[in-house]
Amino acid sequence: MSDRIFITGGASGLGREIALRWARTGARVCIGDLNDARGAQVEAEIRQAGGTGMYVHCDVTSSEDLQAVAQRLVGEWGGIDIVVNNAGVATAGTVNAEPIEQWQWILNINLLGVVRGCQVFAPLLRAQQRGHIVNVASMAGLVHPPGMGSYNASKAAVVAFSETLFLELANDNVGVTVVCPSFFQTNLAESLRTTDPKAAAGVAKLLSKGRITAAGVADSVFNAVQANQFLVLPHADDRKTHLMKRWLPLRTYLNKMRHLTRKSFPGGRAAAAAKEA
């Protein structure tokens, strides 16, 4: 039988590529998004790729929206096999530059959007005694560079929540995967909120220079679900960095990170001196 999969933020970027990756296997693919025009386009692309497509207008800040999707999928498809909590936004700024409203905005989407999705769909998967949840985090959830406090925190929380969920669902034959890509070519910069124009330009530049594509990340997600793999690090360099953080003494790791980020984020006295000049 073909998979039945639901993907939030599925009308663009990584969500779209995950939808098309499963569509090529003949899956029934439901995408949720706020952009109806893009959603309709991707629904057609899913069909062209060999899958059954469904687009639903869905806001991950609304439990009611997610519950309505779940009810529709149960009614029309008899259930769901894979849920991908992919919808997310970006922020940048130092601790004294990010207003608390920016923190609230990103946490409500990046973290609580994932939590809401799991609260709605985990009971269905448990009742079926099978299924898989994929939570899209970021390498920023494992390694935390300066100038990205709220984004780092939102993604680190998704990693922590995913580990908790893995343990809670382990005896119900429900798998959990958390995906932690670094920068890759996607439209994440469209959602970026920051008070620093240089930060916006820097994020856009890093995204455009990504060494792997959204399609490549989607392949990694597909393979991880098949293998019931918990942690996915699509970038080879990130796998090395993750090992470095795990095995180096903490002080050594922090000093190394301070050295690596010094040019891009002088901070402290250097920033004050530049301002005075």
N, C-alpha and C positions, 0 to 999 in steps of 0.2 A: 504494500500500500504506500502511496505517496504521502510525504509529510504534509502536515497542516501547520503553517508558521505565521506568526503575527509579529510585525516589526514596527516599533514606534520610530518617528522621524524617518520614515521609509521613502519619502518622496525625493530625496537628494542625497548626495555624498555617500557615506558608508552604508547607510540604511538602504539606499537604492541598489547598491552593488550586492548587498546580502540578499535582497529580494530577487535579483536577477540570477545570482548563483544558485539559489534553491529552485528558481523557475526552470533552470536548465535540466533539473532532475525530474521535472513533471510535477512539482509540488503545488499545493494550493497555498497561495501567498496572499496574506492580507497586510496591507500597509496602512499605518495611521500617521496623519500629519496635519498641519494647520494650513498648508498651501494647497488649496484644492486644484489649481491648474496643474501644478507639478504632480500632484497625486494622480490625477486622471491620466497624465502622460505616462507615468511609471506603470500604472495599471495596464495600459495598452502594451507597454514594453514587456511586462511579465507574460502576457498572452503570446506575444511574438516569440519569446524565448522558450515557450513550451509549457508554461505553467498556467494555472487558473488564478486570475487576478481579482483582487477586491481592494478598493480604496475606501477608507472611512475617515471622516474628519474627526480628529481626536487630539485633545489637549491633555498632556500628561500631568498638568497641574490640577486636573479634575478627575477625582475618583469615579464620578458619575459617568464621564465619557468612557473611561476604561471599562467600567462595569457594563455599559451598553454594548461595547465591542465584544466582550466575553459572551454576553447573552446571545448576540447575533451569531457568533461563531458556533456556539453550542447548537443553536437552532438550525443553522444552515449546513454546518459541516460535522455536527455531532461531537465536537470537542476541539482540542488544540494539542499539538505535539511539542511545538517549540515556541517560546516567547523570547523576543529579543528587545530588551530595554535599551534602545539606542539613542533616543532623542536627547540632545544636549546643546548647551550654549557655552560661550567663552567669555572670560573676563581677564583683565590685566591691571596691575597697579600695585603700588607699595601699601604698606599697612596704614599709613597716614593719608593716602590719596584715594583709597577706595571707600566710598560712603557705605554706611551699613545697609542702605537700600540695595546696593549692588550685591552685597553678600546674600541678602535675603532672596533676591531674584535668582541667583545662580543655584543656591541650595534648594530652592523650591522646584527647580527643573532638573538639575543634574543628579541630585540625591533623592529628593522626595518623589520625583517622577519615577525613579527606579523602584523605590519602596512601594508606591501606589500600584505599579504594574505587578509587582510580586504579591502584594496583598490580594489583588483581584484574581490573578491567574494561578498562584500556588495551590489554593484549595482545589481547583479543577484538576490540576496535574496529580495532586495527591489522591483524589478520588479515583482517577484513572489508574493509579499505581504505575505511571510511566510518563515520561516527558522530559523536557530540558528547558532551563532558563539561561539565557545569555545576557549578562550585564556589561555594557560597554563603558569602561572607565578610561584610563589613559596612563601612559608612563609617568605623568605628573602625579598619579596616585601612589607611586612607589618611590620616586625621586622628586624632590621638591625644590625647584630653582626659585631664586628671589624674584620679586615683582609679579608673582602670580598667586598670591596668598589664597584668595577665595576659590580660584579654579583648582589649585592643588588640594585644598581641603575638601572640596566637593567630590573630587575623584578618589582621594584617599578613603573617604567615607564609603564610597561605592565598593572599593576593594574589601574593606573591613566587613561591610554588610554582606557581601557575596560569600566570604568565608563562613560567616555565621549561617547564612542560608544553606550553604553546602552541607554543613553538619546537621542542620535541622531537617533537611530533606533526604539525607543519605539512606535512611531506612524505608523510604517510600518509592524507591526506584526512580527518583527524579534527579537528574544531573544539573549541575550549576557550573557555568563557565564565566570567568571575568576576563575581559579583553583589555589589554593595556598598550595600545599603539603609541608611538611617538608621532612627530609631525609627518603627515602625508598629504597628498594633493586632494583637498576636499573644500567644501564651502563653509567651513567652520567660522572663518573670519566675518561672514555676513552677520553673525549673531554677536560679535565681539562688543562688549561694553568696557570702556576705559576712559579715564580723564586725560590720558597721555597719548597724544598723536603719534609719538615715536614708538610707543608700545604697539599700537595698531599696525604701523608699517612693519615693525619687526615680526609680528605674528604672521602677517600676510607673506612676508619674504620666506620665513621658515616653512610655511605650508607649501609654497610654490617649489621649494627646493627639496621636498620630501623624496627620499630614495625609493620608496615603494608607493604603489597606487592604492586607491580605495578598493579596487578589484583584488589586489594582492592581499589586503587585510581580510576581505570577505572570504577568500580561499582559506586563510588561516582559521577563520571562525568556523567555516564548514567542516574542515578537517578536525577541529577540536571537538565539535559536537559528536562527530562519528566516533572519536576515540574517548569520549567522556573525559576530556582534559580540563582541569580547573583553570589554570593560569595560561593565558596566551600572550606572548611577547613577539609580535610579528617582525620587529626590527632586530637584526643580529647584534648590532652595537648595544641595543638596550638589554639584551640578555647578558652581555658582558658587564654592563653597568650594574644590573641587578645583582649579579654574583659578587661584584666588588663591594656593594653596600652590605650584603649579607655576611661576607667573610672578613672584611677589613675591620680593625678596631675602630670604634665609633669616632674617636678624635681624629684618626688618620683619614677616615672617609670625609669628615666635615672639612678638614683642612684642604683636602684635594678638591672638593666641590667649591670651596671658597676661592681657590686658585683658578679653577676652570671658569667661574662666573665673574671674575673680577673685572674683565674688560667690558663685558656686556652690562654689568651692574656694579659700578664703582661704589655707590652708596656712601653713607656716613660722611666723613670729612671731605672725601673727593667730590661728592655731589654738592656739598655746601660751598666748597671752594669754587666750583664751576659756576654756581649760582651767583656768587659774589662778583666773579669776574665779568 
